[in-house]
Amino acid sequence: MELIVGTYGQRLRLLELGIATFEVLGNSVFEAENTSSLALSPDRRFLFAVSESGENSGVYSFLVHPYDRLKVLPKGRIEKLSEIRRTSPDPCHLLYLPGYYNQCGDPDNGALLTADYSGGSISVFPVQAGRILPPVQVVRFEGHGPVAERQQSAHIHHLVQHGNFLLAVDLGADCIHVLRMFDSTVRPLCDNRLNRELRLEQLFDIPTPAGSGPRHLVIDRSGSHFYVLTELSNEVLVYSMPDFTAMDDRPSLLQRLPVGDPAFAEQAGGDLQLSPDGRHLYASLRNGDDGLVIARVQPDGLLERIGYQHTGAHVRDFFFLPPGLPTGEYMVVFCKNDEVVQFYKRNAADGSLALFKEIPFNAFYGEPVHGVVYSEGRLS
């Protein structure tokens, strides 16, 4: 298996891991600044990354070369294709949507969307042949919340696609912005295919409790509920999923599940994930008694807290690995402050986690905060 890890620091790291043990068999490094969110194209040829770097923020694209022990790669496994700087400040999450800006049907074209935390915006970048072009749309949001030091303005933290709609989680304004994604221009091209240019249109906002600071959102497999982890109030909010195409259908807030520990005043929510079978939900907490809250998803979509797994310090992101070898379900956890990547094995019956492997980083590589699986099979 191969795992590409983004960091707060100056480098991307590609880890070649043993398929059954997660032992490090190989290591490739490429210089790139503060790559706190990554995304791969569907064919895994191209890697996209934000550079969460204040006023000098930007986005990257890379060509990722498959493993080949017989082939010499002068530029290494990861080769930079494009870089844009001075974008809306502090992009902290991105989505890559193939099929847009597909001039002459080029399959390597698409749209890259970034959630800009300090900019309070969503930026739309065309991608052509794997290279990122300057943004064609920047949607800026207004708003604030009652927590003065954290909610003085809009802070977009997470983007989730739901059909033709985009959900943008706004930590600063205590809401989820709902936008429609549509093709602003559809015209025939040289090979009789159609060119699609993506545009975003604001529809309405879904409010969260005042001062909650929503951070991450996941939708259940049935599409009937969605879950929001808050960073400031340390809760998981459970909503019914509306029919966004209906004029008056709006989501209902069904449950507020506290997940934090009042004994740790600085504790804050991090990431949120559902298990592959949809039976359990996991939420990370940082800055005090760091770990993962484990909750059972009940038949009506509501949550019951059932456990807690301590982890390394400051879990900013985590996710489940794709199914495959070794047998079982594994979660990869990025522990920023302890500078380690941890692998946990999940017990599907009760949702519990057991530490399986830990890979240390150091200051040279940076602080691990996010990652994507590049390949799942056994290395040749």
DADA-V609586 format. One record per helix or strand of 2 or more residues. SS is the DSSP state (A for helix, B for strand). FROM is the first residue (numbers start at 1). LEN is the number of residues. Records with the same first field share a line. If there is no record, write none. Layout:
# DADA-V609586
SS: FROM-LEN / FROM-LEN
This chain:
# DADA-V609586
B: 2-7 / 11-7 / 24-8 / 38-3 / 46-6 / 58-7 / 78-8 / 91-8 / 110-7 / 121-8 / 131-10 / 156-7 / 165-6 / 175-14 / 194-14 / 214-6 / 225-6 / 235-6 / 253-6 / 268-7 / 280-7 / 291-7 / 303-8 / 315-6 / 329-7 / 340-7 / 353-8 / 367-9
A: 54-3 / 103-3
